Amino acid sequence: MRKGSALLTNSGGQQRVLWQTLRGHRKSTNKDKSRFINIAYSTGLEVISFLVLTRDLDLLSEEEYIELRHQTEKITNQLNAFYNSLK
């Protein structure tokens, strides 16, 4: 891992996505759950934006970028599917 990349990977972006999802899952109505899933999804998109930025600044190797991007896209796709199932 290159200098500075630990800041991104340990910053908790993916943990924040998980936290929002867990908070939303405990809500009683689909409307409330949808709100928290939407927040988690938006956080996932922010993580992707930061991944692109850190790659552009050469703070992540290409391999690290691809792996983290793949993991984050998998999570956001799952969140999107869950959000759509609540409609």
PyMOL commands that set and color helices and strands:
alter all, ss='L'
color gray80, all
select helices_A, chain A and resi 5-9+13-25+30-56+62-85
alter helices_A, ss='H'
color red, helices_A
deselect
rebuild
show_as cartoon
